[in-house]
């Protein structure tokens, strides 16, 4: 069986950056998983042509109840040995809970909690048998925060963080490194900033490019045994400040947030 890196949410954004960097810098064959078929095919062809590694794609809705089992079965059927598992697929909902549909909530819970956990269990067991492997789970610095508007995102990312930290203890003795990544603002083009302001945020170190984020955390994954990586010095300042804001400041800020009048969401699986 050939060694592969499996990346979920690999059709765009940070997930695609993981796939490209793993192929370019670490020479891994890559299995790209997402629900965007054409984008997957284009990404796989580009990575293969540029870096000469083998690429395969699996178009699947990772919010399905049996999604993890289907991904695992695909790997067994195609004789793919997953040495690196990158759980990047995710969803952001930015609106009051009263406005969120049951379908959106179900999708978020499946992506961030259920499918991620089962993928870790299935491929983690194979890595244990092999005596080595790498698992990277994308959490968020909001895992430590109680922020109105992204209340379920916060909670599910807190699950990812704490699950990964606990799983790290279980897997280290088997030679498997589990890493939780808790990034702050990442410049994926989804934030509602004009080009000039986005550039200013990057120069100030408040927003990080996907390329820089991925490069940094993969070095942590492959060259250390740390449980967590939170790239960006600003994040270590911002998190405690937000956590100690008095309630009146939060209520005042809520009045300025358009999302409490205009629901918005983004999904990538």
N, C-alpha and C positions, 0 to 999 in steps of 0.2 A: 504493500500500500504506500502511496506517495504522501509525503508530509505537506500539509496545507495550513494556511491561516484562514479562518472563517470569520467574516465580518458581516454583522447585521446592519441594516440601514446603510448599505454600501453604495447606493445609487447616486448619492449626492452629499454635499456638506462634509462634516467631520468624518463620517463613515467612509466616504470615497477617499478622503485624505489618508485614513488609516490603510486602506487597501493599497493605494499607490505607494505609500512609504514602506510598507511591509515588503512589497515587490521590489522597489528600487534599492532600498538601503539594507534589507535583510534577506533578499533573494528568495522569499517565500512564494510558492504557488498560492493562489488566492481563490477562495470560494466566496463570491459576492451574493448576499442574500438581501432581498427587498421585495416590495410589492409594486415596483415601477419597472416593468419588463424592458421597455425600450432603453431606458436610462441604464439599466443593468448591462444590457448587451453592448451598448456604446462604451461604457466604462471598462468592461472586460476586454473588449477588442483593443482599446487604447492602451491599457496596462500591458497586455500581451505583446503588442507591437513595439512599445517603447522599452520594455524591460526584459522581454524574452522568457518570462515565466509562464507556466500554465495557468489559465484562468477558467473557472466554471461559474455559472450563474444558477441561482434558484429563485424564481419568482413565487413568492408565497406571502399571504397575509399573516404576519406574526402575531396578530391578535386572535387568530383562530384557537379553539380549545386544544387541538392536537398539533399545533404548529411545531413545537419542539420535537415531538416524536417524528413528524414528517421530515424535518431537517436532518435528524439523526439517521433515519432510514435512507434518505438520499445519499448520505455520506457512506453508509455501509454498502449500498447497491453499487456505487461508483468507486469503491475502494479508496476512499479519501480518509487519511488519518489526520485528524485535526490536532495539531500541536499548539496552535494559538487560537484562542476564542476571544473575539472582540464583540461584546454586547453593546452596540451603539444605538440600535433602533429605539426611537422614543417619540414622545408626543408632548407638546406644550399647549395647555389650555389656559388662557388668560381672561377670565371672566368670573363673576360671582357664582358661587355654587348653585344658587337658586336658578341661574340661567343655563346651566350645563345640562345637556341631554343625558339620559341614562346610557345611550349608545356610546357617547364620547367617554363617559366615565368608565364604562366597561372596557373600551379599547385601551385607555390609559393603564388601567390595572393589569390587563393582560400583557401589554408590552413591557411595562416597567417591573412587574412583580412575577406573574405566573410563568410566562414564556422564558424570561431571563433565568428564573430559578431552575426550571426544568432543563434548559440548555446547559447550565452549570453542572447539574446532577448527571446528565447523560454523558457529556463529553469529559467532565471531571472524573468520572469512573474509569473511562478509557485512559486518561492521563495517569491516574493512580496506577493502573496496571502496567503502563509503560515506564513509570518511574520518573516522568518529567512532563512538563507542559506549562502553558501560560494562559491565564484567564484575566481579561480586563473588562471591568464593568463601569459604564459611564453613569456616575451620579451627578451631583451639582453642589456648588457651594451653598445653594438655597436649602440643602438638607438640614442645615442648622437653624433655619429661619422660619418664622411664622409670618408669612406675607399674604395679605388679602389679595384675592384675584388669582393666585396660583396655589391655593391651599392644598389641592390634591397632588399637584406636581411636587410641592415641597415634601409632602408625606411619602410619596412613592420613592422619591430620590433619597429620603432618609432611610427607607427600607433597603434600597440598593447599597447604601453606604454601610449600614450595620450588618446586613447579610454578608457582604463581601469581607468585612473585617473579621467576622466570626468564622467564615469559611476559610480564610487565610490560615487560621490556627489549625484547622482540620487537615488542610492540604499540604502545608509546608513539610511535614514529616514524610510525605510521599514524593517530594521533589517538584511539587507543582506550585507556582507562584500565582497568587490571586491578588489583584490590585484594583482598588476603587479609585476612580478619577473624579475629582470634585472641582471642575473648572468654573470660573466666573464668566463674565461676558466674552463671547467669542464672535468674531466678525465673520459671520456666514452669509451676510447680506439680508438676513431676516429682520434685523432691528430697524426701526423706522427713523434712521438718521440719514441726513444728506452726506454726500461724499466728503465734503470738507470737515464736517464734525466727526465723522467716522475716522478720518485720518488723524485728527487731533486726539481722539481717544486712544488710537493705536500708539501714537508717539508718547503719550503720557503713561502708557503701560496699563491702562484701565481695561482696554479691549485687546484681546490677543487673536492673531490670525489662526485659522485651523492648522496651517502647516507648522507653525511654531508650537502650538499646543501638542499636536500629535508627535512631533519630533522629541519634545521633552518627556512626554509620558512613556513613550516606547523605550527610551533609554532607562527610565526607572523600572519598567517591566522586565527588561532583559538584563540589566546590570546591577540590580539590587534585590533586596527582599522586603522592601517597604510595603505596608498595608495600603497606604493612601498617597495620592499625589494631587496637590492643589497648585498648579502652576500660576505664577503671578504674585509678586510681593504685595500688590494692592489688596488682594483677596484676604490676606491675613490681617489687614487693617479694617477692611469694610465689614467683614463678618461680625466681629465683636461690637463694632459701632451700631450696626443695625439691630443686633440682639439686645442692646441696652437702650434703645430708643423708648422714651415714655409713650404711653398709649395715645396721648393727645397729639403727638407728632404724627403717629400713624394715621389717626383719623383725619388730620389736616391734609396729609399727603393724599389720602384716598379721594378727597374732593377734587384733586387736580388730575386724577388718573382717568383718561377718557374711557378706558375699558369698562368702567362701571356703568357706562351708558351704551357702549358699542362692543358686543361680544366679538372675540377673535380667537382663532385657534390655528395650530399648525401640527401636522402629523407626518411622520416619516417612519415607515416600517419596511 
